[in-house]
Amino acid sequence: MGYGNFLQKAEAFCGQYGLTLAQAMCILSVIVGILCFLRRFSLRRVRLFSSHKLKILESKSLGNRQFLLVISYESEKLLLGVYPNGMRFLCKLGADRDITSKTEPPCPNVSKL
């Protein structure tokens, strides 16, 4: 009942404006297609121009759900320790810092082995 009533109203609307039902369906599908294209394009545009400042550069598992993370934020690199009950900032890493240097520990929060 409801579907037949809808078709009668659609035919009356199309007859009033001089359109066939097929033409109205084509126009409607074109409008829906344009809206889908614009929605998809706007989402890609947001992804392309959004700034991803925080990145995980490297991770190393230490076992027992503990691991080290090297992350970058903007131009800085940070070393984080992650363990089951939380996370701890260990130190900043410089691009030219030699981690194997014996003169000073690279991270003041971490004791030498």
NUKERO-701966 format. One record per atom (N, C-alpha, C): x, y, z; residue number from 1; residue in one letter; atom name. Coordinates in Angstrom, 3 decimals, decimal comma. Layout:
<sites>
       c1       c2       c3 num residu atome
        X        Y        Z NUM      a    CA
...
</sites>
This chain:
<sites>
       c1       c2       c3 num residu atome
    0,803   -1,189    0,000   1      m     N
    0,000    0,000    0,000   1      m    CA
    0,851    1,261    0,000   1      m     C
    1,836    1,321    0,886   2      g     N
    2,672    2,502    1,009   2      g    CA
    3,524    2,742   -0,223   2      g     C
    4,017    1,652   -0,842   3      y     N
    4,880    1,789   -2,015   3      y    CA
    4,094    2,299   -3,219   3      y     C
    2,871    1,792   -3,411   4      g     N
    2,017    2,239   -4,511   4      g    CA
    1,631    3,700   -4,353   4      g     C
    1,371    4,090   -3,130   5      n     N
    1,021    5,479   -2,832   5      n    CA
    2,205    6,394   -3,148   5      n     C
    3,411    5,940   -2,809   6      f     N
    4,624    6,718   -3,094   6      f    CA
    4,790    6,908   -4,598   6      f     C
    4,582    5,833   -5,368   7      l     N
    4,731    5,928   -6,826   7      l    CA
    3,702    6,882   -7,428   7      l     C
    2,507    6,865   -6,911   8      q     N
    1,483    7,788   -7,417   8      q    CA
    1,866    9,230   -7,144   8      q     C
    2,406    9,494   -5,937   9      k     N
    2,822   10,858   -5,609   9      k    CA
    4,017   11,275   -6,461   9      k     C
    4,951   10,330   -6,704  10      a     N
    6,123   10,638   -7,531  10      a    CA
    5,697   10,948   -8,963  10      a     C
    4,749   10,173   -9,507  11      e     N
    4,276   10,421  -10,863  11      e    CA
    3,538   11,762  -10,960  11      e     C
    2,788   12,098   -9,927  12      a     N
    2,069   13,372   -9,917  12      a    CA
    3,061   14,536   -9,876  12      a     C
    4,119   14,386   -9,065  13      f     N
    5,136   15,431   -8,977  13      f    CA
    5,852   15,607  -10,310  13      f     C
    6,218   14,491  -10,928  14      c     N
    6,923   14,559  -12,214  14      c    CA
    6,017   15,123  -13,305  14      c     C
    4,733   14,738  -13,282  15      g     N
    3,790   15,249  -14,282  15      g    CA
    3,592   16,745  -14,136  15      g     C
    3,641   17,217  -12,909  16      q     N
    3,451   18,645  -12,662  16      q    CA
    4,605   19,447  -13,252  16      q     C
    5,809   18,919  -13,202  17      y     N
    6,979   19,644  -13,714  17      y    CA
    7,442   19,154  -15,078  17      y     C
    6,702   18,273  -15,716  18      g     N
    7,011   17,831  -17,068  18      g    CA
    8,178   16,859  -17,144  18      g     C
    8,403   16,087  -16,102  19      l     N
    9,482   15,102  -16,105  19      l    CA
    8,896   13,699  -16,095  19      l     C
    9,587   12,808  -16,741  20      t     N
    9,202   11,409  -16,604  20      t    CA
    9,852   10,863  -15,349  20      t     C
    9,357    9,755  -14,882  21      l     N
    9,904    9,147  -13,678  21      l    CA
   11,363    8,737  -13,898  21      l     C
   11,692    8,272  -15,077  22      a     N
   13,073    7,873  -15,383  22      a    CA
   13,998    9,089  -15,342  22      a     C
   13,560   10,212  -15,858  23      q     N
   14,382   11,426  -15,823  23      q    CA
   14,601   11,881  -14,382  23      q     C
   13,544   11,825  -13,576  24      a     N
   13,677   12,229  -12,177  24      a    CA
   14,648   11,319  -11,438  24      a     C
   14,591   10,025  -11,708  25      m     N
   15,514    9,078  -11,060  25      m    CA
   16,952    9,342  -11,508  25      m     C
   17,169    9,664  -12,762  26      c     N
   18,513    9,981  -13,259  26      c    CA
   19,054   11,237  -12,588  26      c     C
   18,236   12,254  -12,488  27      i     N
   18,660   13,498  -11,837  27      i    CA
   18,999   13,239  -10,380  27      i     C
   18,138   12,459   -9,706  28      l     N
   18,390   12,130   -8,309  28      l    CA
   19,682   11,337   -8,136  28      l     C
   19,942   10,369   -9,021  29      s     N
   21,174    9,575   -8,907  29      s    CA
   22,413   10,426   -9,191  29      s     C
   22,310   11,386  -10,102  30      v     N
   23,438   12,284  -10,361  30      v    CA
   23,719   13,150   -9,130  30      v     C
   22,679   13,644   -8,500  31      i     N
   22,859   14,467   -7,295  31      i    CA
   23,505   13,649   -6,181  31      i     C
   23,029   12,423   -5,985  32      v     N
   23,613   11,557   -4,953  32      v    CA
   25,073   11,244   -5,284  32      v     C
   25,384   10,986   -6,546  33      g     N
   26,760   10,717   -6,953  33      g    CA
   27,673   11,904   -6,699  33      g     C
   27,201   13,100   -7,006  34      i     N
   28,001   14,303   -6,759  34      i    CA
   28,249   14,490   -5,270  34      i     C
   27,219   14,271   -4,459  35      l     N
   27,382   14,401   -3,010  35      l    CA
   28,380   13,378   -2,460  35      l     C
   28,327   12,144   -2,952  36      c     N
   29,287   11,119   -2,515  36      c    CA
   30,709   11,494   -2,923  36      c     C
   30,869   11,998   -4,144  37      f     N
   32,190   12,413   -4,614  37      f    CA
   32,741   13,554   -3,763  37      f     C
   31,906   14,547   -3,472  38      l     N
   32,357   15,676   -2,655  38      l    CA
   32,710   15,234   -1,240  38      l     C
   31,934   14,325   -0,687  39      r     N
   32,231   13,832    0,661  39      r    CA
   33,568   13,089    0,675  39      r     C
   33,784   12,225   -0,292  40      r     N
   35,031   11,467   -0,356  40      r    CA
   36,215   12,401   -0,594  40      r     C
   36,057   13,376   -1,479  41      f     N
   37,138   14,312   -1,765  41      f    CA
   37,484   15,146   -0,545  41      f     C
   36,464   15,579    0,199  42      s     N
   36,739   16,411    1,368  42      s    CA
   37,443   15,605    2,452  42      s     C
   37,131   14,319    2,614  43      l     N
   37,824   13,485    3,598  43      l    CA
   39,284   13,283    3,212  43      l     C
   39,558   13,057    1,933  44      r     N
   40,951   12,903    1,486  44      r    CA
   41,712   14,199    1,687  44      r     C
   41,066   15,296    1,411  45      r     N
   41,716   16,592    1,561  45      r    CA
   42,101   16,834    3,013  45      r     C
   41,236   16,461    3,935  46      v     N
   41,535   16,615    5,355  46      v    CA
   42,723   15,740    5,723  46      v     C
   42,758   14,504    5,211  47      r     N
   43,867   13,600    5,510  47      r    CA
   45,172   14,105    4,910  47      r     C
   45,126   14,682    3,709  48      l     N
   46,347   15,152    3,058  48      l    CA
   46,922   16,374    3,757  48      l     C
   46,064   17,261    4,211  49      f     N
   46,541   18,508    4,770  49      f    CA
   46,594   18,511    6,297  49      f     C
   46,199   17,422    6,929  50      s     N
   46,304   17,379    8,387  50      s    CA
   47,757   17,134    8,768  50      s     C
   48,155   17,691    9,891  51      s     N
   49,542   17,554   10,310  51      s    CA
   49,671   16,361   11,241  51      s     C
   50,540   15,448   10,877  52      h     N
   50,840   14,293   11,707  52      h    CA
   52,176   14,562   12,381  52      h     C
   52,130   15,230   13,508  53      k     N
   53,359   15,643   14,170  53      k    CA
   53,943   14,548   15,046  53      k     C
   53,120   13,672   15,581  54      l     N
   53,581   12,630   16,477  54      l    CA
   53,720   11,329   15,696  54      l     C
   54,932   10,761   15,685  55      k     N
   55,192    9,530   14,944  55      k    CA
   56,002    8,580   15,807  55      k     C
   55,696    7,294   15,715  56      i     N
   56,523    6,269   16,348  56      i    CA
   57,555    5,844   15,320  56      i     C
   58,823    6,143   15,596  57      l     N
   59,887    5,837   14,653  57      l    CA
   60,385    4,410   14,799  57      l     C
   60,469    3,938   16,038  58      e     N
   61,006    2,605   16,258  58      e    CA
   60,525    2,096   17,608  58      e     C
   60,379    0,786   17,721  59      s     N
   60,048    0,171   19,000  59      s    CA
   60,881   -1,084   19,170  59      s     C
   61,221   -1,369   20,391  60      k     N
   62,042   -2,554   20,698  60      k    CA
   61,443   -3,241   21,918  60      k     C
   61,053   -4,499   21,748  61      s     N
   60,487   -5,260   22,849  61      s    CA
   61,601   -5,705   23,789  61      s     C
   61,344   -5,567   25,086  62      l     N
   62,297   -6,008   26,098  62      l    CA
   61,782   -7,249   26,815  62      l     C
   60,635   -7,768   26,410  63      g     N
   60,026   -8,930   27,036  63      g    CA
   59,138   -8,515   28,194  63      g     C
   58,290   -9,437   28,624  64      n     N
   57,414   -9,221   29,760  64      n    CA
   56,598   -7,932   29,630  64      n     C
   56,083   -7,683   28,441  65      r     N
   55,258   -6,498   28,127  65      r    CA
   55,977   -5,182   28,417  65      r     C
   57,257   -5,166   28,227  66      q     N
   58,048   -3,940   28,373  66      q    CA
   58,747   -3,668   27,048  66      q     C
   58,796   -2,397   26,663  67      f     N
   59,497   -2,059   25,430  67      f    CA
   59,914   -0,601   25,441  67      f     C
   60,817   -0,301   24,538  68      l     N
   61,297    1,063   24,345  68      l    CA
   60,677    1,619   23,073  68      l     C
   60,359    2,907   23,098  69      l     N
   59,822    3,596   21,929  69      l    CA
   60,678    4,802   21,612  69      l     C
   61,008    4,966   20,360  70      v     N
   61,600    6,212   19,880  70      v    CA
   60,496    6,906   19,100  70      v     C
   60,093    8,071   19,588  71      i     N
   59,038    8,821   18,918  71      i    CA
   59,577   10,179   18,498  71      i     C
   58,933   10,753   17,514  72      s     N
   59,294   12,112   17,119  72      s    CA
   58,053   12,972   17,214  72      s     C
   58,266   14,173   17,679  73      y     N
   57,219   15,180   17,703  73      y    CA
   57,815   16,447   17,119  73      y     C
   57,247   16,873   15,983  74      e     N
   57,800   17,962   15,190  74      e    CA
   59,246   17,609   14,850  74      e     C
   60,251   18,305   15,399  75      s     N
   61,635   18,014   15,025  75      s    CA
   62,409   17,325   16,151  75      s     C
   61,747   17,005   17,263  76      e     N
   62,440   16,395   18,397  76      e    CA
   62,192   14,898   18,438  76      e     C
   63,225   14,145   18,864  77      k     N
   63,103   12,712   19,065  77      k    CA
   63,182   12,432   20,557  77      k     C
   62,303   11,539   21,018  78      l     N
   62,223   11,215   22,432  78      l    CA
   62,306    9,709   22,621  78      l     C
   62,909    9,284   23,731  79      l     N
   62,977    7,882   24,091  79      l    CA
   62,044    7,656   25,273  79      l     C
   61,108    6,719   25,108  80      l     N
   60,143    6,410   26,153  80      l    CA
   60,271    4,948   26,550  80      l     C
   60,105    4,679   27,827  81      g     N
   60,037    3,313   28,316  81      g    CA
   58,601    2,991   28,666  81      g     C
   58,100    1,865   28,157  82      v     N
   56,715    1,467   28,401  82      v    CA
   56,730    0,151   29,160  82      v     C
   55,958    0,077   30,231  83      y     N
   55,878   -1,121   31,052  83      y    CA
   54,416   -1,353   31,403  83      y     C
   54,071   -2,498   31,983  84      p     N
   52,655   -2,832   32,173  84      p    CA
   51,860   -1,804   32,967  84      p     C
   52,481   -1,113   33,902  85      n     N
   51,730   -0,167   34,729  85      n    CA
   51,842    1,270   34,268  85      n     C
   52,543    1,549   33,191  86      g     N
   52,646    2,932   32,756  86      g    CA
   53,713    3,160   31,710  86      g     C
   54,141    4,412   31,658  87      m     N
   55,110    4,859   30,671  87      m    CA
   56,018    5,883   31,338  87      m     C
   57,275    5,942   30,878  88      r     N
   58,211    6,890   31,474  88      r    CA
   59,045    7,549   30,389  88      r     C
   59,157    8,853   30,470  89      f     N
   60,036    9,597   29,583  89      f    CA
   61,467    9,334   30,033  89      f     C
   62,318    8,907   29,108  90      l     N
   63,695    8,607   29,468  90      l    CA
   64,637    9,736   29,088  90      l     C
   64,579   10,202   27,841  91      c     N
   65,448   11,310   27,447  91      c    CA
   65,096   11,802   26,051  91      c     C
   65,679   12,945   25,702  92      k     N
   65,602   13,464   24,342  92      k    CA
   66,765   12,876   23,567  92      k     C
   66,542   12,556   22,325  93      l     N
   67,598   12,039   21,463  93      l    CA
   67,916   13,094   20,417  93      l     C
   69,193   13,382   20,246  94      g     N
   69,613   14,313   19,210  94      g    CA
   70,016   13,553   17,965  94      g     C
   69,970   14,211   16,833  95      a     N
   70,328   13,566   15,575  95      a    CA
   71,810   13,232   15,527  95      a     C
   72,640   14,068   16,141  96      d     N
   74,075   13,851   16,050  96      d    CA
   74,657   13,225   17,320  96      d     C
   73,859   12,858   18,270  97      r     N
   74,341   12,282   19,521  97      r    CA
   74,748   10,827   19,290  97      r     C
   75,903   10,458   19,789  98      d     N
   76,395    9,097   19,660  98      d    CA
   76,000    8,327   20,913  98      d     C
   75,136    7,366   20,776  99      i     N
   74,636    6,628   21,922  99      i    CA
   75,700    5,713   22,507  99      i     C
   76,665    5,293   21,710 100      t     N
   77,692    4,371   22,201 100      t    CA
   78,858    5,100   22,854 100      t     C
   78,770    6,411   23,003 101      s     N
   79,852    7,178   23,607 101      s    CA
   80,056    6,760   25,058 101      s     C
   81,312    6,647   25,482 102      k     N
   81,626    6,226   26,850 102      k    CA
   81,788    7,423   27,787 102      k     C
   81,828    8,643   27,259 103      t     N
   82,115    9,810   28,093 103      t    CA
   80,932   10,211   28,959 103      t     C
   79,742   10,216   28,423 104      e     N
   78,580   10,595   29,218 104      e    CA
   77,416    9,700   28,837 104      e     C
   76,562    9,384   29,791 105      p     N
   75,399    8,579   29,425 105      p    CA
   74,476    9,388   28,526 105      p     C
   73,921    8,757   27,488 106      p     N
   73,056    9,498   26,573 106      p    CA
   71,757    9,953   27,217 106      p     C
   71,300    9,241   28,193 107      c     N
   70,046    9,597   28,863 107      c    CA
   70,290    9,729   30,351 107      c     C
   70,104   10,889   30,929 108      p     N
   70,383   11,072   32,348 108      p    CA
   69,432   10,287   33,249 108      p     C
   68,238    9,929   32,782 109      n     N
   67,270    9,209   33,602 109      n    CA
   67,524    7,700   33,622 109      n     C
   68,457    7,231   32,792 110      v     N
   68,722    5,803   32,696 110      v    CA
   70,114    5,536   33,234 110      v     C
   70,214    4,563   34,121 111      s     N
   71,540    4,237   34,668 111      s    CA
   72,320    3,410   33,650 111      s     C
   73,665    3,530   33,723 112      k     N
   74,528    2,771   32,812 112      k    CA
   74,491    1,309   33,185 112      k     C
   74,634    0,465   32,197 113      l     N
   74,655   -0,977   32,424 113      l    CA
   76,046   -1,442   32,795 113      l     C
</sites>
